[in-house]
Amino acid sequence: MRLLAWQYHKKGMPVPKAAEIRAQAEAVVDQAHAIAKKRGKNVLSIMKQAATDFVNRPKP
């Protein structure tokens, strides 16, 4: 929820009410679990790999 609120703030958009952000966060988590299940992994391992890829990306 905090990440979504931060993204709204960063983009200069009004932050929705807590109930709406909660619903959006639940949808994101559900999507993450579906992707993880499809890939045969868990969400934490996918996030760790994404963080590693981000850190090791080529510098411009």
Summary of the structure (lengths in Angstrom):
residues: 60
radius of gyration: 14.4
end to end distance: 31.3
largest distance: 39.6
contacts: 115
relative contact order: 0.10
helix: 73%
strand: 0%
